[in-house]
């Protein structure tokens, strides 16, 4: 599972060919011992948990990079290489 970005201790990943369990475009997020799956359309948690302060950072990052994330999603579900996305600064 490729890491597409990292910032403030948050690691953001996208699985290849990942349409079975969560049919919506999404990312996998790790922060310390927390893991979550986040919907790219509305930034809602589909599974798992993430601290609320880190969730707010993720929401801002997703809003800034939604088009790039959705482009990466299309690449990933088709088994193609995804690209890195700038971290939140």
Buried (B, 14 or more C-beta within 10 A) or exposed (E): EBEBBBBEEBBBBBBBEBEEEBEBBBBBBBBEEBBBBBBBEEBEBBEEEBEEEBBEBBBEBBEEBBEBBEBBBEBBBEEEEBEEBEBBE
